[in-house]
Amino acid sequence: MSDEKSTDNIARGMAIVSLLVAIVSVAVPYIQQRSHFQILQNEELAVNLNPSTDGPLRFTEYSFGPMGHVIQIPWQLTLSNTGNQNLSITKYSITAGVSPDSIDYSGMDGGMYYPDQKRIELPYTLAPGESRSFVVLVGILVPPEVHELLLSVEGSNLSTVSDASMVLAAQGIDLFGNEVNYQEFGDGNYLRTIKNKDDKSPTYWYQAVSGKGNVFMTSTTAYVWPK
């Protein structure tokens, strides 16, 4: 009798083990497939903002008294969809400060454009693996003395950021009010230096928001100093 009971228990145990094996054999592929599906559905966007860009600068009507005036300058923005699905950008923001949204003021966002200066209408969709470069006009707050100096220059000599930078450098200053050491050596040669410990330019942030509500961001400064 005991032998029959023992045999019955063994059979039941083997049945349970077989059932567990069957469940695992079904569950594991399902979990793997679901995980793979979720990976494919994840949005991934690489964002790069390049301040070393030349182009037309734009004077604005935004004035903050002794704090300065807003002048918008072009920076190159590169967006790369590194995910496996279309990614739609529905809105973006440009702010400044030690963290995103720390500082915001009128005229900081001058718009997002194609390289041919045509304004971009959102939403904008990037296909998987697609990378595009744009231009964003970043409104920087220049000190009153810098603004007055630029306004005193003939327009034809002040069409681009590099033109403005050279005009200011000759006066020992830059767009942000940093002290500049400037020397000319003839034949158009010059030397311009700025000490990073005196850098008054803030950190700027670009944030892009997808149709799914995901936020992608990057930050940079006008001068990218080595760490």
Backbone as ProteinMPNN parsed JSONL, in Angstrom:
{"seq_chain_A": "MSDEKSTDNIARGMAIVSLLVAIVSVAVPYIQQRSHFQILQNEELAVNLNPSTDGPLRFTEYSFGPMGHVIQIPWQLTLSNTGNQNLSITKYSITAGVSPDSIDYSGMDGGMYYPDQKRIELPYTLAPGESRSFVVLVGILVPPEVHELLLSVEGSNLSTVSDASMVLAAQGIDLFGNEVNYQEFGDGNYLRTIKNKDDKSPTYWYQAVSGKGNVFMTSTTAYVWPK", "coords_chain_A": {"N_chain_A": [[0.836, -1.201, 0.0], [1.908, 1.216, 0.84], [3.902, 1.405, -1.056], [2.431, 1.859, -3.374], [1.323, 4.34, -2.772], [3.61, 5.886, -2.624], [4.533, 5.687, -5.224], [2.46, 6.989, -6.504], [2.753, 9.583, -5.509], [5.201, 10.261, -6.601], [4.534, 10.284, -9.301], [2.711, 12.371, -9.352], [4.411, 14.446, -8.621], [6.163, 14.496, -10.785], [4.383, 15.243, -12.751], [3.725, 17.799, -11.932], [6.211, 19.038, -12.18], [6.567, 18.791, -14.947], [4.484, 20.404, -15.798], [5.307, 22.889, -14.823], [7.636, 23.234, -16.317], [6.522, 23.425, -18.854], [5.057, 25.791, -18.574], [7.126, 27.645, -18.128], [8.501, 27.395, -20.552], [6.75, 28.605, -22.257], [6.356, 31.126, -21.116], [8.888, 32.413, -20.989], [9.783, 32.972, -23.752], [7.672, 34.724, -24.339], [8.056, 36.832, -22.531], [10.56, 37.682, -23.409], [9.958, 38.477, -26.034], [8.156, 40.534, -25.481], [9.795, 42.299, -24.107], [11.611, 42.916, -26.132], [9.872, 44.14, -27.91], [9.131, 46.387, -26.431], [11.568, 47.702, -26.335], [11.861, 48.356, -29.02], [9.827, 50.177, -29.204], [10.654, 52.306, -27.694], [11.491, 55.757, -27.529], [14.21, 57.535, -28.852], [16.375, 60.205, -28.937], [19.021, 62.076, -30.085], [20.51, 65.081, -29.177], [22.141, 68.014, -30.181], [23.712, 71.082, -29.646], [25.3, 73.682, -31.188], [27.336, 76.323, -30.522], [29.284, 77.569, -31.986], [28.741, 78.986, -34.46], [28.292, 80.895, -37.359], [26.48, 83.689, -38.658], [23.669, 85.814, -39.628], [22.963, 88.323, -37.213], [20.357, 89.413, -34.999], [18.79, 92.304, -33.999], [16.617, 93.115, -31.305], [13.512, 94.3, -29.843], [13.439, 93.936, -27.19], [14.123, 95.042, -24.054], [15.825, 95.31, -20.968], [16.469, 97.316, -19.219], [19.038, 98.309, -17.024], [20.022, 95.749, -17.035], [20.385, 94.953, -19.611], [20.046, 94.346, -23.222], [18.25, 92.309, -25.588], [19.75, 90.387, -28.03], [19.525, 88.378, -30.833], [21.162, 85.46, -31.836], [22.43, 83.086, -34.258], [22.53, 79.595, -33.692], [23.715, 76.324, -34.376], [21.617, 73.528, -34.535], [21.383, 70.098, -34.064], [19.475, 67.268, -34.621], [18.995, 63.887, -34.004], [17.409, 60.939, -34.727], [17.734, 58.198, -32.995], [16.339, 55.987, -32.407], [13.931, 53.282, -33.044], [11.596, 53.931, -34.303], [9.303, 56.288, -35.807], [9.699, 59.644, -34.739], [8.077, 62.295, -33.347], [8.385, 65.703, -32.967], [6.848, 67.938, -30.962], [6.952, 70.299, -29.538], [9.295, 72.769, -28.278], [11.836, 74.274, -26.191], [13.875, 77.051, -25.18], [16.095, 77.868, -22.741], [17.964, 79.275, -19.953], [20.691, 79.133, -17.53], [21.774, 77.428, -14.482], [20.416, 75.078, -14.475], [17.814, 73.432, -16.441], [15.234, 75.68, -17.435], [15.834, 77.534, -15.485], [16.364, 80.214, -16.002], [14.482, 82.421, -17.882], [13.409, 84.584, -20.432], [11.813, 87.265, -22.25], [12.145, 87.044, -25.753], [14.23, 85.224, -25.769], [13.9, 82.859, -27.183], [14.188, 82.815, -30.483], [13.135, 81.447, -32.563], [12.988, 78.492, -34.671], [14.683, 77.212, -37.434], [15.027, 76.107, -40.876], [18.109, 75.455, -42.701], [17.937, 77.189, -44.891], [16.724, 79.379, -43.893], [13.99, 79.265, -43.641], [11.181, 79.173, -41.604], [10.487, 76.624, -39.194], [7.679, 74.58, -38.932], [5.915, 73.143, -36.348], [4.132, 70.073, -35.538], [7.254, 68.279, -36.059], [8.592, 65.582, -37.8], [10.889, 62.929, -37.42], [12.363, 60.263, -39.111], [13.297, 56.835, -38.277], [16.738, 56.635, -37.598], [17.241, 58.975, -38.938], [18.888, 62.109, -39.316], [19.014, 65.544, -38.783], [19.974, 68.929, -39.432], [19.455, 72.115, -38.032], [18.702, 75.613, -37.52], [18.694, 77.591, -34.663], [17.564, 80.584, -33.257], [19.064, 82.139, -30.715], [18.344, 84.131, -28.036], [20.442, 86.309, -26.589], [21.417, 88.072, -23.654], [22.737, 91.115, -23.777], [25.047, 93.436, -22.335], [24.241, 96.926, -21.599], [26.268, 98.726, -22.528], [27.516, 97.26, -24.51], [25.423, 96.89, -26.316], [24.922, 99.564, -27.083], [27.327, 100.183, -28.315], [27.298, 98.441, -30.514], [25.073, 99.414, -31.882], [26.07, 101.802, -32.745], [27.65, 101.258, -34.862], [28.05, 101.116, -38.388], [25.557, 99.534, -40.358], [26.342, 97.835, -42.503], [28.735, 96.861, -41.697], [28.153, 95.139, -39.755], [26.814, 92.688, -40.133], [26.89, 90.005, -39.48], [27.427, 87.543, -36.838], [30.163, 87.093, -36.464], [31.209, 89.45, -37.528], [30.244, 91.335, -35.676], [31.523, 90.388, -33.389], [34.213, 90.881, -33.971], [34.247, 93.675, -34.188], [33.597, 94.369, -31.563], [35.702, 93.13, -30.194], [37.874, 94.67, -30.936], [37.423, 96.766, -29.331], [37.935, 95.743, -26.919], [36.097, 93.981, -25.704], [33.394, 91.534, -25.476], [30.34, 89.991, -26.768], [28.996, 89.322, -24.438], [29.988, 90.927, -22.549], [32.419, 90.232, -21.556], [35.869, 90.734, -20.803], [38.211, 91.295, -23.337], [41.273, 90.392, -24.803], [42.881, 91.804, -27.428], [44.778, 91.792, -30.353], [46.332, 93.122, -33.238], [48.237, 92.152, -36.086], [48.916, 93.004, -38.567], [48.353, 92.59, -42.136], [45.853, 91.495, -41.847], [45.972, 89.647, -39.81], [45.264, 88.514, -36.513], [44.972, 88.316, -32.904], [42.929, 87.016, -30.484], [41.807, 86.731, -27.24], [40.123, 85.27, -24.425], [39.652, 85.031, -21.001], [38.703, 82.182, -19.269], [37.91, 82.204, -16.589], [36.698, 84.567, -16.228], [34.411, 84.452, -17.644], [31.257, 85.513, -18.573], [29.107, 84.488, -19.822], [26.093, 82.608, -19.767], [24.913, 79.203, -19.147], [23.15, 77.58, -21.698], [20.052, 75.99, -22.483], [18.478, 73.537, -24.477], [15.407, 72.08, -25.029], [13.512, 69.43, -26.273], [10.269, 68.215, -26.916], [8.495, 65.247, -27.348], [5.742, 63.76, -29.222], [4.797, 61.802, -27.575], [5.291, 62.769, -25.142], [7.84, 62.565, -24.104], [10.926, 63.978, -23.013], [13.751, 65.502, -24.374], [17.034, 66.715, -24.1], [19.722, 69.163, -24.223], [22.704, 70.96, -23.338], [24.747, 73.92, -23.483], [27.453, 76.309, -23.673], [28.411, 79.636, -24.665], [31.132, 79.745, -24.963], [33.042, 76.949, -25.085], [34.706, 75.57, -22.698], [37.625, 73.624, -21.875], [37.375, 70.859, -19.601]], "CA_chain_A": [[0.0, 0.0, 0.0], [2.816, 2.36, 0.924], [4.602, 1.52, -2.335], [1.516, 2.486, -4.339], [1.205, 5.761, -2.426], [4.883, 6.519, -2.993], [4.545, 5.789, -6.689], [1.48, 8.022, -6.868], [3.354, 10.886, -5.195], [6.241, 10.515, -7.604], [3.853, 10.623, -10.553], [2.175, 13.727, -9.216], [5.544, 15.372, -8.63], [6.65, 14.609, -12.162], [3.374, 15.994, -13.505], [3.875, 19.213, -11.561], [7.45, 19.513, -12.805], [6.304, 18.918, -16.382], [3.626, 21.575, -15.975], [6.136, 24.074, -14.614], [8.517, 23.35, -17.487], [5.695, 23.9, -19.964], [4.743, 27.208, -18.321], [8.356, 28.415, -18.342], [8.817, 27.384, -21.982], [5.852, 29.562, -22.913], [6.498, 32.45, -20.512], [10.177, 33.033, -21.302], [9.728, 33.63, -25.062], [6.722, 35.841, -24.292], [8.72, 37.943, -21.841], [11.612, 38.164, -24.291], [9.322, 39.197, -27.137], [7.589, 41.773, -24.95], [10.918, 43.189, -23.821], [12.114, 43.371, -27.425], [8.865, 45.058, -28.446], [9.23, 47.639, -25.685], [12.789, 48.364, -26.789], [11.572, 48.924, -30.336], [8.89, 51.281, -29.043], [11.283, 53.409, -26.974], [11.944, 56.894, -28.327], [15.572, 57.955, -28.556], [16.727, 61.378, -29.736], [20.281, 62.729, -29.727], [20.384, 66.524, -29.391], [23.414, 68.727, -30.083], [23.602, 72.517, -29.897], [26.645, 74.171, -31.487], [27.383, 77.781, -30.483], [30.315, 78.073, -32.906], [28.042, 79.135, -35.736], [28.225, 82.282, -37.82], [25.278, 84.005, -39.416], [23.112, 87.135, -39.313], [22.422, 88.55, -35.879], [19.097, 90.157, -35.06], [18.463, 93.183, -32.877], [15.213, 93.003, -30.921], [12.961, 95.41, -29.062], [13.385, 93.539, -25.782], [15.085, 95.758, -23.226], [15.665, 95.07, -19.538], [17.113, 98.409, -18.503], [20.465, 98.136, -16.716], [20.431, 94.358, -17.246], [20.799, 94.815, -20.992], [19.111, 94.176, -24.333], [18.303, 90.986, -26.215], [20.176, 90.237, -29.422], [19.394, 86.964, -31.187], [22.252, 84.959, -32.67], [22.134, 81.728, -34.743], [23.306, 78.433, -33.289], [23.331, 75.118, -35.117], [20.969, 72.469, -33.762], [21.329, 68.814, -34.766], [18.598, 66.279, -34.0], [19.193, 62.561, -34.605], [16.513, 59.901, -34.208], [18.512, 56.968, -32.851], [15.417, 54.918, -32.043], [13.454, 52.379, -34.086], [10.282, 54.348, -34.769], [9.19, 57.711, -36.089], [9.647, 60.486, -33.547], [7.471, 63.584, -33.679], [8.67, 66.787, -32.025], [5.658, 68.785, -30.921], [7.315, 71.62, -29.022], [10.651, 72.871, -27.747], [12.064, 75.486, -25.408], [15.249, 77.496, -24.967], [16.213, 78.565, -21.464], [19.348, 79.447, -19.517], [20.904, 78.96, -16.103], [22.505, 76.245, -14.027], [19.567, 73.931, -14.785], [16.76, 73.811, -17.388], [14.145, 76.552, -16.977], [16.25, 78.418, -14.393], [16.231, 81.591, -16.481], [13.719, 82.575, -19.121], [13.015, 85.975, -20.621], [11.241, 87.576, -23.564], [13.11, 87.123, -26.839], [15.275, 84.2, -25.712], [13.636, 81.942, -28.295], [13.949, 83.57, -31.707], [12.579, 80.581, -33.598], [13.739, 77.343, -35.18], [14.641, 77.391, -38.881], [15.832, 75.29, -41.777], [19.304, 76.199, -43.105], [17.605, 78.24, -45.856], [16.063, 80.42, -43.094], [12.541, 79.078, -43.593], [10.798, 78.792, -40.24], [9.965, 75.268, -39.053], [6.358, 74.446, -38.332], [5.765, 71.917, -35.566], [5.131, 69.047, -35.221], [8.24, 67.87, -37.052], [8.819, 64.145, -37.61], [12.138, 62.323, -37.861], [12.286, 58.82, -39.317], [14.37, 56.115, -37.583], [18.053, 56.804, -38.198], [17.358, 60.265, -39.63], [19.556, 63.19, -38.6], [18.828, 66.812, -39.481], [20.539, 70.12, -38.807], [18.607, 73.3, -38.108], [19.246, 76.816, -36.888], [17.832, 78.224, -33.663], [18.015, 81.913, -32.865], [19.137, 82.213, -29.258], [18.389, 85.516, -27.579], [21.384, 86.532, -25.491], [21.246, 89.356, -22.982], [24.011, 91.838, -23.856], [25.075, 94.617, -21.473], [23.889, 98.179, -22.283], [27.403, 99.32, -23.234], [27.727, 96.464, -25.725], [24.314, 97.209, -27.214], [25.14, 100.909, -27.616], [28.472, 100.122, -29.222], [26.87, 97.79, -31.752], [24.16, 100.313, -32.587], [26.832, 102.921, -33.299], [28.397, 100.776, -36.027], [27.296, 101.072, -39.64], [24.93, 98.231, -40.559], [27.065, 96.987, -43.453], [29.883, 96.28, -41.008], [27.641, 94.394, -38.617], [25.782, 91.812, -40.675], [26.963, 88.655, -38.914], [27.959, 87.413, -35.484], [31.619, 87.26, -36.514], [31.461, 90.88, -37.714], [30.005, 91.995, -34.391], [32.557, 89.952, -32.453], [35.453, 91.569, -34.302], [34.068, 95.086, -33.826], [33.66, 94.456, -30.109], [37.038, 92.73, -29.749], [38.757, 95.825, -31.127], [37.151, 97.661, -28.197], [38.294, 95.033, -25.703], [34.921, 93.401, -25.062], [32.652, 90.619, -26.343], [28.887, 90.155, -26.713], [28.494, 89.11, -23.082], [30.63, 91.871, -21.642], [33.705, 89.719, -21.099], [37.046, 91.487, -21.233], [38.899, 90.603, -24.425], [42.593, 90.859, -25.223], [42.856, 91.78, -28.893], [45.971, 92.354, -30.979], [46.444, 92.993, -34.69], [49.627, 91.977, -36.484], [49.075, 93.348, -39.967], [47.905, 91.618, -43.144], [44.607, 90.859, -41.419], [46.184, 88.688, -38.731], [44.887, 89.031, -35.2], [44.934, 87.375, -31.787], [41.847, 87.39, -29.57], [41.747, 85.773, -26.134], [39.196, 85.524, -23.325], [39.953, 84.152, -19.875], [37.47, 81.483, -18.888], [37.488, 82.52, -15.224], [35.914, 85.802, -16.288], [33.317, 84.244, -18.6], [29.949, 85.938, -18.068], [28.025, 83.864, -20.594], [25.443, 81.535, -19.009], [24.633, 77.936, -19.819], [21.864, 77.59, -22.402], [19.421, 74.67, -22.579], [17.46, 73.278, -25.506], [14.587, 70.915, -24.694], [12.523, 69.028, -27.274], [9.233, 67.344, -26.361], [7.898, 64.403, -28.385], [4.298, 63.581, -29.151], [4.513, 60.892, -26.459], [5.584, 63.456, -23.893], [9.221, 62.393, -23.674], [11.718, 65.201, -23.103], [15.155, 65.302, -24.724], [17.655, 68.022, -23.91], [21.169, 69.337, -24.222], [23.104, 72.276, -22.855], [26.048, 74.386, -23.946], [27.772, 77.697, -23.384], [28.96, 80.327, -25.833], [32.516, 79.299, -25.024], [33.146, 75.597, -24.531], [36.029, 75.468, -22.085], [37.999, 72.255, -21.483], [37.148, 70.572, -18.186]], "C_chain_A": [[0.869, 1.248, 0.0], [3.574, 2.557, -0.379], [3.733, 2.21, -3.375], [1.391, 3.985, -4.074], [2.457, 6.522, -2.838], [4.963, 6.724, -4.499], [3.619, 6.897, -7.166], [2.05, 9.416, -6.614], [4.426, 11.272, -6.208], [5.616, 10.953, -8.922], [3.301, 12.043, -10.505], [3.299, 14.774, -9.269], [6.07, 15.596, -10.034], [5.682, 15.412, -13.02], [3.492, 17.485, -13.219], [5.117, 19.816, -12.213], [7.248, 19.736, -14.298], [5.462, 20.153, -16.677], [4.428, 22.866, -15.829], [7.064, 24.317, -15.798], [7.75, 23.907, -18.675], [5.372, 25.383, -19.807], [5.956, 28.088, -18.608], [8.685, 28.521, -19.827], [7.944, 28.347, -22.771], [6.122, 30.982, -22.426], [7.784, 33.149, -20.934], [10.18, 33.684, -22.685], [8.789, 34.834, -25.076], [7.37, 37.067, -23.653], [9.81, 38.548, -22.721], [11.035, 38.982, -25.443], [8.76, 40.533, -26.668], [8.692, 42.797, -24.664], [11.481, 43.773, -25.108], [11.159, 44.385, -28.045], [8.953, 46.416, -27.755], [10.471, 48.419, -26.082], [12.552, 49.05, -28.126], [10.677, 50.146, -30.226], [9.494, 52.479, -28.311], [11.72, 54.51, -27.931], [13.349, 57.289, -27.878], [15.942, 59.092, -29.501], [18.025, 61.976, -29.206], [20.178, 64.203, -30.117], [21.742, 67.185, -29.206], [23.208, 70.182, -30.468], [25.003, 73.09, -30.029], [26.668, 75.7, -31.507], [28.384, 78.392, -31.457], [29.763, 78.173, -34.319], [28.003, 80.606, -36.114], [26.971, 82.484, -38.656], [24.742, 85.363, -38.996], [22.635, 87.214, -37.867], [21.203, 89.46, -35.996], [18.924, 90.999, -33.793], [16.971, 93.049, -32.579], [14.796, 94.232, -30.118], [12.954, 95.105, -27.567], [14.512, 94.199, -24.99], [14.772, 95.51, -21.753], [16.465, 96.084, -18.722], [18.59, 98.16, -18.264], [20.962, 96.702, -16.908], [20.851, 94.11, -18.688], [19.668, 94.663, -21.985], [19.285, 92.785, -24.929], [18.71, 91.108, -27.678], [20.146, 88.745, -29.73], [20.488, 86.552, -32.164], [21.97, 83.508, -33.069], [23.098, 80.687, -34.182], [22.797, 77.225, -34.065], [22.773, 74.062, -34.169], [20.91, 71.208, -34.614], [20.484, 67.835, -33.963], [18.755, 64.956, -34.74], [18.271, 61.554, -33.929], [17.277, 58.587, -34.176], [17.648, 55.788, -32.418], [14.968, 54.11, -33.242], [12.055, 52.72, -34.584], [10.297, 55.839, -35.072], [9.066, 58.486, -34.781], [9.152, 61.867, -33.958], [7.768, 64.599, -32.583], [7.514, 67.773, -32.074], [5.932, 70.178, -30.372], [8.746, 71.593, -28.494], [10.752, 74.149, -26.919], [13.553, 75.771, -25.323], [15.268, 78.297, -23.673], [17.691, 78.676, -21.094], [19.441, 79.203, -18.021], [21.625, 77.676, -15.764], [21.726, 74.963, -14.284], [18.475, 74.379, -15.749], [15.679, 74.658, -16.718], [14.533, 77.451, -15.812], [16.036, 79.883, -14.76], [15.485, 81.586, -17.803], [13.316, 84.039, -19.238], [12.52, 86.183, -22.047], [12.35, 87.689, -24.602], [14.2, 86.083, -26.8], [15.124, 83.201, -26.852], [13.263, 82.758, -29.528], [13.417, 82.724, -32.84], [13.548, 79.506, -34.047], [13.555, 77.307, -36.69], [15.413, 76.284, -39.605], [17.07, 76.102, -42.161], [19.022, 77.315, -44.113], [16.789, 79.368, -45.224], [14.538, 80.357, -43.145], [12.169, 78.544, -42.218], [10.166, 77.399, -40.224], [8.614, 75.3, -38.362], [6.281, 73.103, -37.607], [4.336, 71.408, -35.643], [6.046, 68.735, -36.398], [8.62, 66.424, -36.76], [10.151, 63.705, -38.203], [11.946, 60.817, -37.987], [13.414, 58.133, -38.541], [15.701, 56.267, -38.323], [18.264, 58.142, -38.882], [18.003, 61.312, -38.725], [19.431, 64.463, -39.424], [19.456, 67.949, -38.682], [19.631, 71.314, -39.059], [19.365, 74.489, -37.526], [18.234, 77.319, -35.874], [18.431, 79.59, -33.343], [17.916, 82.023, -31.349], [19.275, 83.673, -28.843], [19.308, 85.665, -26.381], [21.173, 87.934, -24.93], [22.598, 90.066, -22.957], [23.948, 93.08, -22.972], [24.756, 95.891, -22.264], [25.045, 98.775, -23.076], [27.719, 98.568, -24.521], [26.659, 96.797, -26.757], [24.52, 98.576, -27.862], [26.286, 100.923, -28.616], [28.08, 99.499, -30.553], [25.945, 98.692, -32.559], [24.902, 101.465, -33.254], [27.604, 102.548, -34.56], [27.496, 100.758, -37.256], [26.799, 99.657, -39.901], [25.71, 97.297, -41.46], [28.265, 96.307, -42.808], [29.46, 95.371, -39.855], [26.562, 93.405, -39.047], [25.767, 90.432, -40.034], [27.528, 88.68, -37.497], [29.467, 87.638, -35.472], [31.993, 88.722, -36.717], [31.335, 91.62, -36.389], [31.101, 91.647, -33.392], [33.874, 90.672, -32.704], [35.383, 93.044, -33.924], [34.219, 95.262, -32.319], [35.057, 94.128, -29.591], [38.022, 93.883, -29.873], [38.584, 96.844, -30.009], [37.397, 96.968, -26.855], [37.146, 94.387, -24.964], [34.267, 92.398, -26.004], [31.156, 90.826, -26.133], [28.332, 90.065, -25.294], [29.094, 90.08, -22.068], [31.924, 91.363, -21.054], [34.835, 90.606, -21.609], [37.829, 90.656, -22.247], [40.268, 91.232, -24.653], [42.679, 90.702, -26.733], [44.097, 92.476, -29.433], [45.919, 92.113, -32.482], [47.914, 92.974, -35.068], [49.864, 92.312, -37.959], [48.642, 92.229, -40.884], [46.656, 90.861, -42.702], [44.757, 89.847, -40.308], [45.84, 89.319, -37.381], [44.945, 87.909, -34.163], [43.891, 87.881, -30.799], [41.742, 86.326, -28.486], [40.772, 86.246, -25.061], [39.534, 84.537, -22.213], [38.669, 83.503, -19.381], [37.006, 81.804, -17.472], [36.63, 83.785, -15.178], [34.684, 85.657, -17.176], [31.965, 84.573, -17.964], [28.787, 85.29, -18.82], [27.423, 82.709, -19.806], [25.392, 80.227, -19.794], [23.25, 78.019, -20.446], [21.376, 76.152, -22.58], [18.425, 74.635, -23.725], [16.736, 72.005, -25.109], [13.565, 70.666, -25.799], [11.553, 68.049, -26.627], [8.579, 66.569, -27.498], [6.392, 64.322, -28.211], [3.883, 62.657, -28.024], [4.823, 61.521, -25.108], [6.986, 63.264, -23.36], [10.008, 63.677, -23.92], [13.178, 64.846, -23.373], [15.836, 66.667, -24.67], [19.157, 67.975, -24.066], [21.461, 70.724, -23.69], [24.469, 72.63, -23.414], [26.255, 75.815, -23.478], [28.372, 78.324, -24.633], [30.416, 79.946, -26.054], [32.601, 77.94, -24.343], [34.564, 75.411, -24.008], [36.348, 74.012, -21.749], [37.818, 72.064, -19.989], [38.44, 70.176, -17.485]], "O_chain_A": [[0.613, 2.206, -0.73], [3.865, 3.683, -0.781], [4.212, 3.031, -4.157], [1.356, 4.794, -5.0], [2.383, 7.646, -3.333], [5.393, 7.77, -4.985], [3.935, 7.641, -8.094], [1.849, 10.326, -7.418], [4.546, 12.428, -6.615], [6.105, 11.873, -9.578], [3.403, 12.807, -11.464], [3.155, 15.834, -9.877], [6.382, 16.719, -10.429], [6.096, 16.164, -13.902], [3.378, 18.32, -14.115], [5.091, 20.934, -12.726], [7.697, 20.74, -14.851], [5.686, 20.857, -17.662], [4.258, 23.81, -16.6], [7.256, 25.454, -16.229], [8.256, 24.752, -19.413], [5.407, 26.141, -20.777], [5.84, 29.135, -19.244], [9.092, 29.577, -20.311], [8.345, 28.845, -23.823], [6.119, 31.927, -23.214], [7.774, 34.349, -21.209], [10.547, 34.854, -22.794], [9.064, 35.837, -25.734], [7.253, 38.184, -24.156], [9.969, 39.767, -22.777], [11.555, 40.044, -25.785], [8.871, 41.541, -27.365], [8.546, 43.988, -24.94], [11.791, 44.962, -25.181], [11.594, 45.373, -28.637], [8.863, 47.46, -28.4], [10.442, 49.647, -26.159], [12.985, 50.182, -28.341], [10.754, 51.051, -31.057], [8.903, 53.559, -28.308], [12.251, 54.236, -29.008], [13.636, 57.367, -26.683], [15.833, 58.956, -30.719], [18.121, 62.338, -28.033], [19.807, 64.532, -31.243], [22.42, 66.954, -28.205], [22.601, 70.479, -31.497], [25.806, 73.001, -29.1], [26.088, 76.314, -32.402], [28.341, 79.593, -31.724], [30.255, 77.53, -35.246], [27.713, 81.461, -35.277], [26.471, 81.55, -39.284], [25.3, 85.998, -38.102], [21.989, 86.297, -37.36], [21.048, 90.185, -36.979], [18.912, 90.481, -32.676], [16.16, 92.888, -33.491], [15.617, 95.079, -29.765], [12.511, 95.929, -26.767], [15.693, 93.944, -25.228], [13.611, 95.501, -21.344], [17.051, 95.76, -17.689], [19.322, 97.833, -19.198], [22.168, 96.459, -16.94], [21.59, 93.166, -18.965], [18.495, 94.825, -21.65], [20.338, 92.164, -24.789], [18.093, 91.838, -28.454], [20.683, 87.941, -28.969], [20.711, 87.206, -33.183], [21.342, 82.773, -32.307], [24.315, 80.872, -34.196], [21.609, 77.117, -34.37], [23.373, 73.746, -33.142], [20.443, 71.243, -35.752], [20.738, 67.599, -32.782], [18.657, 64.912, -35.966], [18.341, 61.343, -32.718], [17.449, 57.937, -35.207], [18.165, 54.717, -32.1], [15.539, 54.224, -34.327], [11.401, 51.891, -35.217], [11.196, 56.562, -34.642], [8.412, 58.039, -33.839], [9.745, 62.522, -34.816], [7.443, 64.38, -31.416], [7.241, 68.37, -33.115], [5.224, 71.129, -30.702], [9.327, 70.527, -28.291], [9.859, 74.996, -26.95], [14.382, 74.863, -25.383], [14.544, 79.282, -23.53], [18.561, 78.222, -21.838], [18.43, 79.082, -17.328], [22.038, 76.928, -16.65], [22.308, 73.878, -14.308], [18.225, 75.578, -15.873], [15.267, 74.39, -15.589], [13.663, 78.073, -15.203], [15.589, 80.685, -13.94], [15.82, 80.839, -18.722], [12.925, 84.66, -18.249], [12.782, 85.37, -22.933], [13.367, 88.343, -24.369], [15.033, 86.043, -27.705], [16.118, 82.75, -27.421], [12.169, 83.318, -29.611], [13.259, 83.212, -33.959], [14.757, 79.597, -33.834], [12.43, 77.363, -37.186], [16.298, 75.633, -39.051], [17.085, 77.317, -41.968], [19.779, 78.284, -44.188], [16.231, 80.208, -45.929], [13.867, 81.304, -42.733], [12.765, 77.585, -41.729], [9.407, 77.041, -41.125], [8.434, 75.963, -37.341], [6.553, 72.056, -38.193], [3.41, 72.204, -35.797], [5.677, 68.899, -37.561], [8.933, 66.073, -35.621], [10.496, 64.057, -39.331], [11.428, 60.173, -37.075], [14.393, 58.788, -38.182], [15.773, 56.051, -39.533], [19.363, 58.418, -39.363], [17.708, 61.392, -37.533], [19.71, 64.463, -40.623], [19.473, 67.943, -37.451], [19.109, 71.497, -40.159], [20.515, 74.371, -37.101], [17.052, 77.459, -36.187], [19.644, 79.731, -33.18], [16.825, 82.002, -30.779], [20.21, 84.361, -29.252], [18.992, 85.203, -25.285], [20.798, 88.858, -25.652], [23.496, 89.675, -22.212], [22.896, 93.711, -22.873], [24.977, 95.931, -23.474], [24.838, 99.278, -24.181], [28.141, 99.17, -25.509], [26.961, 96.966, -27.939], [24.314, 98.725, -29.066], [26.217, 101.599, -29.642], [28.491, 99.982, -31.608], [26.027, 98.727, -33.787], [24.411, 102.039, -34.225], [28.146, 103.416, -35.243], [26.315, 100.423, -37.163], [27.532, 98.689, -39.692], [25.745, 96.091, -41.216], [28.757, 95.297, -43.31], [30.293, 94.897, -39.082], [25.519, 93.298, -38.402], [24.736, 89.758, -40.043], [28.036, 89.698, -37.027], [29.991, 88.298, -34.575], [32.979, 89.193, -36.15], [32.196, 92.42, -36.022], [31.555, 92.506, -32.636], [34.575, 91.034, -31.759], [36.348, 93.6, -33.399], [34.885, 96.188, -31.855], [35.543, 94.77, -28.659], [38.896, 94.058, -29.024], [39.46, 97.673, -29.761], [37.111, 97.524, -25.794], [37.191, 94.249, -23.742], [34.548, 92.404, -27.202], [30.748, 91.731, -25.406], [27.304, 90.67, -24.991], [28.751, 90.055, -20.886], [32.479, 91.985, -20.149], [34.762, 91.156, -22.707], [38.075, 89.468, -22.038], [40.403, 92.455, -24.69], [42.562, 89.593, -27.255], [44.429, 93.592, -29.032], [45.518, 91.043, -32.94], [48.735, 93.669, -34.471], [50.892, 91.943, -38.526], [48.569, 91.069, -40.48], [46.425, 89.729, -43.126], [43.769, 89.241, -39.894], [46.094, 90.501, -37.147], [44.964, 86.724, -34.499], [43.956, 89.019, -30.336], [41.602, 85.142, -28.792], [40.614, 87.443, -24.818], [39.683, 83.341, -22.463], [37.677, 84.18, -19.111], [35.816, 81.687, -17.181], [35.925, 84.033, -14.2], [33.988, 86.64, -17.434], [31.581, 83.987, -16.952], [27.623, 85.518, -18.491], [28.16, 81.908, -19.232], [25.784, 80.169, -20.96], [22.295, 78.468, -19.811], [22.163, 75.23, -22.795], [17.64, 75.562, -23.924], [17.364, 70.972, -24.878], [12.844, 71.576, -26.209], [11.963, 67.16, -25.88], [8.156, 67.156, -28.493], [5.839, 64.753, -27.199], [2.744, 62.714, -27.562], [4.643, 60.896, -24.062], [7.302, 63.747, -22.273], [9.785, 64.374, -24.91], [13.763, 64.003, -22.693], [15.28, 67.66, -25.139], [19.779, 66.913, -24.045], [20.567, 71.565, -23.603], [25.251, 71.751, -23.775], [25.34, 76.448, -22.952], [28.792, 77.618, -25.55], [30.875, 79.837, -27.191], [32.271, 77.804, -23.165], [35.494, 75.132, -24.766], [35.455, 73.249, -21.382], [38.07, 72.975, -19.2], [38.431, 69.899, -16.285]]}, "name": "protein", "num_of_chains": 1, "seq": "MSDEKSTDNIARGMAIVSLLVAIVSVAVPYIQQRSHFQILQNEELAVNLNPSTDGPLRFTEYSFGPMGHVIQIPWQLTLSNTGNQNLSITKYSITAGVSPDSIDYSGMDGGMYYPDQKRIELPYTLAPGESRSFVVLVGILVPPEVHELLLSVEGSNLSTVSDASMVLAAQGIDLFGNEVNYQEFGDGNYLRTIKNKDDKSPTYWYQAVSGKGNVFMTSTTAYVWPK"}
